[in-house]
Amino acid sequence: MGFELFIGRRYLRTKQKQAFISLITILSIAGVAVGVMALIVVIAVMTGFEADLKKRILSGQPQIMIMRHGGPIAKYREILQAVEQTPGVEAATPFIYAQIMLRSNSGASGAVLRGIDPASAGRVMDTLRDLNLPSATAADASPVASPEIPGIVLGLELAKNLAVGKGDVIYLISPRGMISPIGHVPTMRRFKVTGFFESGMYDYDQTFAYINIRDAQKIMRLGDAVTGLDIRVTDVYEARNIAGTISGKLGFPYWARDWMQMNRNLFKALKLERQVMFIILTLIILVAAFNIASSLIMMVMGKTRDIAILKAMGATERSLKKIFVLNGMVIGLLGTLIGLGLGLVICTVLKHYNIHELTGDIYYFTTRLPVKLEFIDVASIIAAALLICFLATLYPARQAAKLNPVEAIRYG
């Protein structure tokens, strides 16, 4: 390769009469660099977004949820014991789920009510570990003041919508009320706000309200039944297999769903978006590759006599191809390395400095711009860039190798 490298290095050196070719070469390097940099930054941000979103979902959602076709689970303690003995299950807790309306002195808002067991809910979901829920009380149904008002914990955004603070009293209106001579009457109960939670997921913080599971059973008139069971597993990526094992153990009418099934559409959309962005940004490198091909074609045209002399001296077509392929790959490699360096610098800046704050009413969560670089992503981008650059060199190199030395010297 010494001969080919020597000639290729000479051809890459700038001469005054080849300034235009040199300009195209510089633009080719810049194009590849911009494409690689954009790909690295965008893919790193999208990977970070997906990883952060997954982390927040897993901290605010159960990894497996068990429910029963046709209604609540009556003998849930026996099922809870059987579930906890399943290999791979770390913890389990019962819950009650319902759509309700909350009303304060300043307004009203729809919400998702979850009745939880404060003793075990924190072992299943991280966001429920520090909830300030008092022990169960007799839910107050009278309109007059009572010394024992059950507690409720609101999402921070939900509390802002209701304009309530800690210690304020709000009304919980449940559609599952009483049957009276005049028809179905919704249940209205008073609750005292005992705390707030902030998961970082705007949809959760704007929607969820938590009360003690005993109070929820009284409001929903479920007796000693629950809506379902939340489960935490030792390996989140084995959740689907563990859910299948639990479903097989319990049988019909019970069913289990894992966190990937519950958020399937969201993660499919994120994966598709990543793939589309990779393809779109790769077009930048493709444009730069056309510049590489153009500069090599012009170099071949300018070096016609030199190529003819080299062939007359015994240079093979393979050697001539190597000269121009190496020239193109040097351009591509320089652009790739520069783009890699710039991409890593920008990712580092975005990761350590709060350049852009995400707003919860637009994005799924509120945080700084997430960035996560993975080796496989960087390696794929570098490989794609070098492959495109290599393909761009094949036609000019082939044309140089096919030159007839006699014709080239006569008319060159």
N, C-alpha and C positions, 0 to 999 in steps of 0.2 A: 504493500500500500504506500510505500515511500514515494514512488514516482507519481502516483495519482494525487497524493496529498501535496506534493511540491507544486505541481502544475495548478491544482485547484486553489492553493493559497496565492499563487501569482495572479490568477484570474480574478480573485476577490479584491485585490489591491486596486485602489482608485487611481485612474489617470485622468488628466484634464479633459481629454476628448471623450471619456466615458462617464462624465459627471451625471448624465441623465440616467444611465444604468445604475449608478451608485445611489441616486435618489430613489429609484424604484426599490432597490435592495433595502434601503433604510425604511421606506414605507412598509415593505413586506415584514420586516422585523417588528416594526411598531404595531402593525395589524395583528400579527400573531400574539404579541405581548398583551394588547388590549383584550383580545378574545379570551386568552387564558386567564387573565386577571379577572375579567367579568364573570367567567364561569366559576372560578374558585370562590369569589365573594358571594355570588348568588346561591350556589349550591351549599356553601357553608351556612349562610343565613337560613335557607330552607331546611337544612338538616337540623340546625339548632332550634328552629321553630317547631319542627316535628318532635324532637326529643323533649323540649320543654313542655309542649302541649301534652305529650304522653305522660310525663312525670306528674303534671298537675291533674290529669284525668285519673291516674292511678291513686293519687292522694285523696281525691274527692269522690271517687266512685269505688264500689266493691269490685274486686277482680272476678268474682263469680256471683251471680244472683240466682236464687232458687225461688220459684213461685209455683202456684198450683192452678191448674185449669179449673175454671168454674167458681172460684171464690177463695176466701182466706184459708190459712193453714190452722187447723184446730189443735192437733196434738204436736205442736211445734217443738216441744222440749225433747221428745223422743227422736224426732228427725234431726234436731240440732246435735244430739249426742252421736247419732250415726254418721253425720257429716263430719264432725270433728275427728272421728276415728279413721277417716279416709286418708290414705297416703298422699302427702303433698299439701294437705290442708293445714294452715298455721293457726287460724282462728275463725270463728263464726259468731254472728249476732243476729237476733231477730229485728225486724223493722215493720213499721206500718207506713203506707204511702197513700196520700190522698190529695186531691185538688181542692183548695179552699180559698176563701176571700178573707183578707185582713183589712180591718178598718181602724183608723186612728182619728184623733180630733182634727187632723190636717188633711186627711184624704183616705183613699182605699186603693188596694192593689191585689191582684190575683197572686197566688203563691202555691208552691208545692210543699205540702206538710209531710215531714218524716218524723214518725215517732220512733225513738231509739232507746236502747238500754244503755245508760251512761256507764255502767260497769264494764261492758264488753265492746261497745261501739268503737272506742278509741283503739282497740287492738286490731280492728279490721281496716279503718280508714284514718289516715294521719290527721286530716282536718278536724276530726271529732275528738281528738285526745284532750283538748283543753276547753271544751265547751262548758260553760258555767250553768249546767242544768241542775236544779235542785231535785230532791227526791219527789216521788209522785205524791200528788195531793188530790183531794176531791175537787174535780173541776167545778168552778163556780158557775152556776147557771142563773143566778138571781141578778136583777139589775141593780140591787143595792150593794154598797161596799161590803166586802168580806175580808177578814184578816188573812184568810188563806187563799191566795190567788196563785194558780200554777204558773210556772216560769216558761218562757219561750226565748229561744236564741234565734236572731234574725241574721240573714246575710247583710253585709255592710251596705251594699247598694240598695237592697230592699228597705233597710231602715232609713236611708236617705230619702227614698221615694215616699215613705210614710211620715217622714219628718219626726221621728221618735228618738228618744235617748234612753239610756239605761235607767230603769225604774219606772218608765212610763207604762200605762195600762192601754192595751189595744184589745179589740174584739176579733175573735176568730169565728167566721161564719162557715159552717159546713153544710153542703147540700143534702147530706144524709141526716135528716132530722126525724121529726116525729110525725105520725099520722094522726090528724085531728079531724073533727067533723067538717072543717072547712077545707080539708085537703092536706097536702104535704107541707109541713112547716120546717124551714131550715133551722138547724141548731146554732145558737149564738152563745159563745163562752168568752169570758174575760181572761186575759193572760197578762202577766207582768213581764216586760222585757228585762231579762237578766244578763244579757250579753250579746255580743256580735261575733261573727266569724268572717274571715277573709281568706278565701282559697286561692285568690289570684285569677280564677276563672270568672269572668264577668257574668256569664249566664248563670252560674251557680250562685254567686253573691247577690244577684238581682232576683232570684227565684225562690231559694230554699229557706225554710223555717223549720227549726227542730224543737220538739217537746219530748217530755218523758213518755215512754211507750205505754205506761199505765194510763196517763191522761189521754193519749190518743185512742186507746181502746174504749174509754168511756165516751169520748166525743163521737167516734165512728160506730159505737154500739156493736163492738165485735166480741164482747165477752172476754174470754181468755185466748182468742185467736190472734194471728198476725197476718200481715200481707205476704211476707216472705222472709228469706234469710240472706244476709250478706256474708260473703266468704273472702278471706285473704289466704293466698297460697304462698308457698315458699319460692316458687319460680313462676314469674308472671307469664313467661313464654310457654309454660306447660299448662296454662289455665284451661285451654280448650280440651286437652286430654283429661284433665281432672274433672271438668264439668261433665264430660261424657261418662266417666266412671260413676259420678254421683247420680246422674240421670238413670244409668243402668241399675244402680243399687236401689234407688227409691221407686223406679218404675212409674207408670201412668197413675194418676194425673199430674205428677210433678214434672217440671221441666227446669233446665238450668241454661243460663247464657253467660259466656265469659265477656271480659271487657273489650276484646277485639270485635266480637259480634255486635256489642252494643254501640260501638263507634266505627263500624265497618265503613260506612259511607264517607265519613270524615277522613279516615286514613287513606281510602282509595283516592279521594280527591287530591290529597296532598301528594301522593305518589305520582298521580297523573300530571300534576302541576310541575313536579320536579323533572319528570321526563320531558315534558314539552319545553320547559325553560332550557334544559340541556341541549335539545335539538335547535332551538332558536338561537341561542348564543354560540353554538358551534358554527353557525353560518358566518359569524364574524371571522373566525379562523379560516373558513372556506374562501371568503373574499381575499384574505391575506395570501392564501395559497395560490390564487389566480395571479396575484402580483409576483409571487415567487416564480411561477411558470413564465410570466411575461419577461421578467428580468433575465431568466436563463435563456429564453428564446432569443432575446436581443444580444445576449452574451455569445450565443452560438453564431449568430449572424455577424457579429463583430470579430469573432475569432475564426472565421472560416479558413483563412489561409494558414493560421497556426495549426488548426485541426488537421488540415491536409498534409502539412509538413510532418506532424506527429505520426499520421498513418503511413506516410512514405518512409518514415524512419523505423517502422515496425510496430507501432502502437496498435493493439487489438481493439476491436469494437467494445469488448468488455471493459477495457481500461478507460476508454473514452466515456463510456456510460458512467463509470465510477466517478470520474472527475466531476461531472455535472450533477450527479446524484449527491455527492459529498458537498458540493457548493450549496445546493438547495437545502440539504439537511443541516448545514452549519447555520444558514439563515433561520431555519425553523427552530433549531435548538437554542440559538441566541434569543429569539423571540419568546420561546417557551420559558426559558430560565428567567428572563426579565419579567414576564407576566407572572411567573410563580412567585418571585420575590415581592413584586408589588401586591399581589393578592394576599400573601401572608402578612405583609405590613398592614394592609387595610383591615384584614380580619382581626389582627391583634388590637388595632385602634378601636374597632367596633366592639370588641369583647371587653375592653378595660375602661372605655369611656362611654358615657351615656350620650351618644350622638343623637339618637331619636327615641323618644318615649312613645310606647304603644298605648293607645287609648282603648279602653274596654268596650265602648259602644261600637267600635269598628272591628277590632280584632277579638279573638276568643279570650284573651287574657291581658292583664296590665303588667307590663314589665319593660325593661330595656330590650333593645334589639338583640335576640339570641343568636349566638354564633357557635357553630361546632364543626371543626374540621376533622374529617375522617380520612385515614390513609388511603382507603379504597377509592374514595371520591377523587382525591388529588392524583392518584396513580392513573385513574381512568381518564381524567382530563388531559394529563401529560401524554398518555398513550394515544388518545384521539388526535391531539394536536400534531404529534410527530408523524402519525399515520397519514393525516391529510397532507402534511408537507412532503412526505415521501412520495405519495401518489402524484403530487404536482410536479415532481422532478422527472417522472418517467418519460413523458412525451418529449421534452427538450433533449434529454439525454439520448433517447432513441434517435432523434433527428440528427444529433451530432455524430453518432456512431455510423449512420447510414451515408454520410457525406462521401462523395467520390473524390479522392485526392487529386486526380488529374483535372477534373472539371473545376474543383475548388481553387486550384492554383492558377488555372487559366483565366477564370472569371472573378476570382476573389480579390 
